[in-house]
């Protein structure tokens, strides 16, 4: 269970870094631990994220969870810079909902079964 929590933190690290790199000044994170999954609600007030970046985020997070690849990427964390790519977030999530409003900011909901 310790590794599960560390992986959850790594996912949040990737998202938080992305948000800060896009000049967010307000960031809200809410984590709900259900009986068999984590649900992460993330909102910020980032501005100026292009449609191309949002589409790339959706593409990278719209993949089936792959435990084997997750293990590989997990072992590499700290050795490579994967920030802003959301590759790790996509591989480690069961489902990701992304919404971006240029006037309000970025909103993500991540689901990770355990």
Buried (B, 14 or more C-beta within 10 A) or exposed (E): EEEEEEBBEBBBBBBBBBBBEBEBEEBEBEEEEEEEBBBBBBBBBBBEBEEEBBEBBBEBBEEEBEEEBBEEBBEEBEEEEBBBBBBBBBBBBEBBEBEBEEEEBBBBBBBBEB
